C-alpha cells in the first residue's frame, strides 16, 4: 500500500491516490470526515480552521461502500479557493504582490533557492501543513484496515509550551475515553488549564508554542517489520513517518531518551509465559518494538513539535528581491497546532502499520487477509 498527495494550501483542492488496498474493505466516509474534523480542532488554532470544513469525496476505487482493488482517489475541497482564484490561477500572468520575505524556520528560503523561484508563495503553498489533511484522510482509511484485523491507534497531548502532564501513564482505553473531553487532546485537566493560559499569553505576544504528543497503537500483532534490513525495521519506518510531519523535530519509542540514564538491568522488559495468553511482559520500556519488530505490546511513540514559524510579531529576514533587511512575511496561522499534530501522528502511524500488515499477510482481498491473520494468531497461540 502506498499513497501520493497533491495540492496547494490555497489551491482548488487536495487530492490523494491510495494504491494497494485489498478489495472488499468497507469504507466509512463518515469515519474519514470525523478524523478530518478532529485535525481542525484544538485551542489555539487560527482563522483558517473557521473557513475550511474538511469533507472527503471519493472519486475512484470504491463501489457500493467497499474497495474494489483499484487505486482509491480522495479529494478534499479548499473552500478558501474562492478568495484565491486570481493569485493561484493555473494560467495567465501573475496577479497580486509576490511574497519576498521568507520566514525563519520554514521551507521558504531554502525552497526558493532549490527551485529557483522569485515568489515565496510558490514554495509555501505546498510546504504548508494544510497538506496533512490528505494524510489524515489516508490514515482514516488505514485505521479502518487495522480495525478489520483488530488493531487500533490513538494519541494525546503531553506537553504544550513546557507545560507537561504530571504523573500520568494511562493505558490505551483510558486515553480514548478521556481525550475526547478536551479540545487540546490532553487527559490531565490541571495541565490542560495551564496549557490554555500559556497559549493565551503567546497569542497576546504575537508568538507561537510547540509541544509534544504521544501516539499509541494497541492490539498489534507481534512480528510486523523485520531485523533483516535497516529499511524494513518497523521503528525506522514509524520514526520516518513521524518526522515527515511539518514541525516535528524529534521522536522516541518507549523509554526513549530516558535510556541514557538507565543500567541494563532496568532498561529491558522481562519475558514471562502465561498458558492462557502466551508470551507477555510486565513492563513496556521498549515501547512495543524489539529488534525492529512489533513484540505484541502496545506501541508507544512520542514526538516533539517546534513552535509554528509564522509569527504575528515576525522575526528578522532578508528580502529575496532586494537583499535588504525585512520582517518575515505573515500568513494566517495558528498560535498552537500541537493537538492537530497528534491527529496527524495517529494517521501516519496507522498508515505504516497498515503497510506492514499487508506486507506480512495476503493483500489482494479482505477475506484472504483476515484468514491469514487468523491463521497466524492460531500458530502463535500454540507456540
C-alpha positions in Angstrom: 0.0 0.0 0.0 1.3 3.4 -0.9 -0.1 6.9 -1.4 0.6 10.1 -3.1 -0.8 13.5 -2.2 -1.2 16.7 -4.4 -2.5 20.2 -4.0 -1.6 23.6 -2.5 -2.8 25.3 0.6 -5.0 27.8 -1.3 -5.5 25.7 -4.4 -8.7 24.2 -5.6 -8.4 21.0 -3.6 -6.2 18.4 -2.0 -6.1 15.0 -3.7 -4.7 11.7 -2.7 -4.3 8.4 -4.6 -4.0 5.2 -2.4 -2.8 2.2 -4.2 -2.7 -1.4 -2.9 -5.7 -1.5 -0.6 -7.3 -5.0 -0.5 -10.6 -5.4 -2.4 -13.6 -5.8 -0.1 -12.5 -3.3 2.6 -15.6 -1.4 3.9 -15.1 2.3 3.7 -16.8 4.5 6.2 -16.9 8.0 4.7 -18.3 9.5 7.9 -15.4 8.0 9.8 -12.9 9.7 7.5 -14.7 13.0 7.9 -14.7 12.6 11.7 -10.9 12.3 11.6 -10.6 15.4 9.3 -12.8 17.3 11.8 -10.5 16.2 14.7 -7.5 17.6 12.9 -9.2 21.1 12.7 -10.0 21.3 16.3 -7.8 22.5 19.2 -7.4 25.5 21.4 -5.1 28.0 19.7 -6.0 27.2 16.1 -6.2 30.1 13.6 -8.8 31.6 11.4 -8.3 29.2 8.5 -10.0 26.5 10.6 -13.1 28.6 10.7 -13.2 28.7 6.8 -12.3 25.1 5.9 -14.8 22.4 7.0 -13.0 19.5 5.5 -15.1 16.8 3.9 -13.8 14.0 1.7 -15.1 13.0 -1.7 -14.2 9.5 -3.0 -13.6 9.7 -6.8 -12.4 6.1 -7.6 -11.7 2.7 -6.2 -14.8 2.2 -4.1 -18.1 0.8 -5.2 -21.2 0.4 -3.0 -19.1 1.2 0.1 -16.3 -1.3 -0.5 -12.9 -1.1 -2.2 -12.6 -3.0 -5.4 -8.8 -3.4 -5.7 -8.1 -0.4 -7.9 -6.5 2.9 -6.7 -8.7 4.9 -4.4 -8.8 8.6 -5.1 -9.7 11.0 -2.3 -10.4 14.7 -2.7 -10.8 17.5 -0.1 -12.0 20.8 -1.5 -10.5 24.1 -0.3 -13.4 26.5 0.5 -10.9 29.4 0.6 -10.1 28.8 -3.1 -12.9 31.2 -3.9 -10.8 34.0 -2.4 -7.6 33.0 -4.1 -8.6 32.3 -7.7 -6.6 35.2 -9.1 -3.4 34.7 -7.0 -3.4 30.9 -7.5 -4.6 30.8 -11.2 -3.3 27.9 -13.3 -2.8 30.1 -16.3 -2.3 33.8 -17.2 0.1 36.3 -15.8 1.0 36.6 -12.1 -1.5 38.6 -10.1 -1.0 40.1 -6.7 2.1 41.1 -4.7 4.8 38.5 -4.6 5.9 37.2 -1.2 9.6 38.1 -0.9 10.2 37.9 2.9 11.0 34.3 3.8 10.1 33.1 7.3 12.9 31.7 9.5 12.2 28.1 10.4 10.0 27.5 7.3 10.8 25.9 3.9 10.5 29.4 2.3 14.1 30.4 1.7 15.6 27.0 1.0 12.8 26.2 -1.3 13.2 29.4 -3.3 16.9 28.6 -3.7 16.3 25.0 -4.6 13.6 25.6 -7.2 14.8 29.0 -8.5 11.6 30.9 -7.7 11.1 34.6 -7.3 7.9 34.4 -5.2 8.0 32.5 -1.9 4.3 31.6 -2.4 5.5 29.0 -5.0 7.1 27.3 -2.0 4.9 28.0 1.0 1.7 26.8 -0.7 2.8 23.2 -0.9 5.1 23.3 2.2 2.1 24.3 4.2 0.8 21.9 6.9 -2.5 22.1 5.0 -1.2 19.1 3.1 -1.6 16.9 6.2 -5.4 16.9 5.7 -4.8 14.5 2.9 -2.7 12.3 5.2 -5.3 12.3 7.8 -7.8 11.1 5.2 -5.4 8.3 4.2 -4.8 7.5 7.8 -8.5 7.2 8.5 -8.7 4.5 5.7 -5.7 2.8 7.2 -7.4 2.8 10.6 -10.4 1.0 9.1 -8.0 -1.5 7.6 -6.3 -2.0 11.0 -9.7 -2.4 12.7 -10.6 -5.2 10.4 -7.8 -7.3 11.9 -8.1 -5.9 15.5 -5.6 -3.1 15.6 -6.3 0.5 16.8 -4.4 3.8 17.2 -4.9 6.8 19.5 -2.9 9.8 20.8 -2.9 12.5 23.4 -1.0 15.8 24.0 1.6 15.6 26.8 3.2 19.0 26.6 2.5 22.4 25.3 4.9 25.3 25.7 6.7 23.5 28.5 3.5 22.7 30.4 3.5 18.9 30.8 1.1 16.3 32.1 2.2 15.1 35.6 2.5 11.6 36.9 0.1 10.1 34.3 0.9 7.0 32.3 -2.5 5.9 31.2 -3.5 2.7 29.3 -4.9 2.8 25.8 -8.5 2.6 26.8 -8.4 5.4 29.3 -6.7 7.7 26.8 -9.5 7.0 24.3 -12.1 7.6 27.0 -10.7 10.8 28.4 -9.1 12.5 25.5 -12.3 13.4 23.7 -13.4 15.6 26.6 -10.5 18.0 25.9 -10.2 20.3 22.8 -6.4 20.2 23.5 -6.4 16.4 23.4 -5.0 16.4 26.9 -6.1 13.9 29.6 -4.7 15.9 32.6 -7.3 18.6 33.4 -4.9 20.6 35.6 -2.2 20.6 33.0 -4.8 21.5 30.3 -5.8 24.6 32.2 -2.1 25.8 32.4 -1.7 24.9 28.7 -4.6 27.2 27.8 -3.1 30.0 29.8 0.2 29.6 28.0 -1.5 29.7 24.6 -3.4 32.8 25.6 -0.2 34.5 26.7 1.6 33.5 23.5 -1.2 34.9 21.4 -1.2 38.2 23.2 2.5 38.5 22.5 2.2 37.6 18.8 4.1 34.4 19.5 3.5 30.6 19.0 4.0 27.5 21.0 5.1 23.9 20.3 4.9 20.8 22.5 4.9 17.1 22.5 2.4 14.3 21.7 2.2 10.6 22.5 0.9 8.1 19.9 -0.1 4.6 20.8 -1.1 1.5 18.8 -2.8 -1.3 20.6 -3.6 -4.9 19.8 -0.8 -5.0 17.2 0.4 -8.5 16.2 4.0 -9.4 17.1 6.3 -9.8 14.1 5.5 -6.7 12.0 8.6 -5.3 10.5 12.0 -7.1 10.4 15.5 -7.0 11.7 16.9 -8.3 8.4 17.5 -5.0 6.7 17.6 -1.4 8.0 14.8 -0.1 6.0 12.4 -2.9 7.0 12.7 -2.2 10.7 9.3 -1.1 12.0 10.7 1.6 14.3 12.8 3.0 11.3 9.6 3.4 9.3 7.5 4.8 12.1 10.1 7.3 13.1 10.5 8.5 9.4 6.7 8.8 9.1 6.5 10.9 12.3 9.5 13.1 11.3 7.7 13.7 7.9 5.0 15.8 9.7 5.8 19.5 9.4 7.5 21.0 12.6 8.2 17.6 14.2 11.8 17.6 15.3 12.3 14.6 17.5 10.8 11.1 18.0 11.3 8.5 20.7 9.9 5.0 21.5 9.1 3.6 24.9 11.6 4.9 27.5 13.3 6.8 24.7 16.0 9.3 25.8 15.5 8.2 29.4 17.5 5.1 28.4 20.6 7.2 28.7 20.3 7.2 32.5 19.3 3.5 33.0 21.6 0.5 33.6 20.9 -2.6 31.5 19.2 -4.3 34.4 16.5 -1.7 34.4 16.3 -1.0 30.7 14.6 -4.1 29.3 11.2 -5.8 29.6 11.5 -9.2 31.2 9.6 -12.0 29.5 7.0 -14.3 31.0 4.7 -17.0 29.8 1.0 -17.3 30.6 -0.6 -20.6 29.4 -3.7 -18.7 28.6 -2.2 -15.7 26.8 1.3 -16.9 25.7 4.4 -14.8 26.0 4.0 -11.5 27.8 5.9 -8.7 29.6 5.0 -6.8 32.8 6.6 -3.6 31.6 6.9 -1.8 28.2 10.1 0.1 28.2 10.7 -0.9 24.6 7.5 0.8 23.5 6.2 -2.3 21.8 9.2 -2.7 19.4 12.2 -5.0 19.8 14.8 -5.7 17.1 12.9 -3.6 14.6 9.7 -5.7 15.1 6.5 -5.3 17.0 6.5 -7.5 20.0 2.8 -7.7 20.8 2.9 -5.0 23.5 1.3 -1.5 22.9 3.5 0.6 20.6 4.3 3.8 22.3 5.9 6.8 20.5 6.4 10.4 21.5 7.1 13.3 19.1 8.2 16.9 19.7 6.8 19.7 17.6 8.6 23.0 17.4 6.6 26.3 17.5 5.0 27.3 14.2 7.3 29.7 12.3 4.6 32.1 11.2 4.5 34.8 13.9 2.3 37.9 14.2 5.3 39.7 15.5 7.6 38.4 12.8 11.3 37.7 13.1 14.1 39.3 11.1 14.6 38.2 7.5 16.0 39.3 4.1 14.1 40.4 1.1 14.9 37.9 -1.7 14.4 40.7 -4.3 16.5 43.5 -2.8 18.6 41.5 -0.3 17.7 44.2 2.3 16.7 43.5 5.8 13.0 43.0 6.3 10.5 41.5 8.7 9.4 38.0 7.7 6.1 37.6 6.0 3.0 36.6 7.9 0.3 34.2 6.8 -3.0 33.4 8.6 -1.7 30.9 11.2 -2.2 29.1 14.5 -0.8 30.0 17.8 -0.5 26.3 18.7 -1.2 23.3 16.5 0.1 20.5 18.8 -3.4 18.8 19.1 -3.6 18.7 15.3 -0.1 17.2 15.1 -1.3 14.4 17.4 -4.1 13.5 14.9 -1.6 13.6 12.0 0.7 11.3 14.1 -2.1 8.8 14.5 -2.7 8.9 10.8 0.9 8.3 9.9 1.2 5.5 12.4 -1.9 3.8 11.1 -0.5 4.0 7.5 2.8 2.4 8.4 1.1 -0.3 10.4 -1.3 -0.9 7.6 1.5 -1.3 5.1 3.3 -3.7 7.5 0.3 -5.9 7.8 -0.3 -6.0 4.1 3.4 -6.9 3.5 3.2 -9.8 6.0 -0.1 -11.2 5.1 -2.3 -11.5 1.9 -3.1 -8.2 0.4 -5.4 -8.8 -2.6 -8.7 -9.1 -0.8 -10.0 -8.8 2.7 -11.3 -12.3 3.1 -7.8 -13.7 2.4 -6.2 -11.1 4.6 -8.4 -11.9 7.6 -8.0 -15.6 7.1 -4.2 -15.2 7.0 -4.2 -13.1 10.2 -6.4 -15.7 12.0 -4.1 -18.5 10.9 -1.1 -16.5 12.3 -2.8 -15.9 15.6 -3.6 -19.6 15.8 0.0 -20.5 15.2 1.2 -18.1 17.9 -1.3 -19.4 20.4 0.3 -22.9 20.0 3.9 -21.6 20.5 
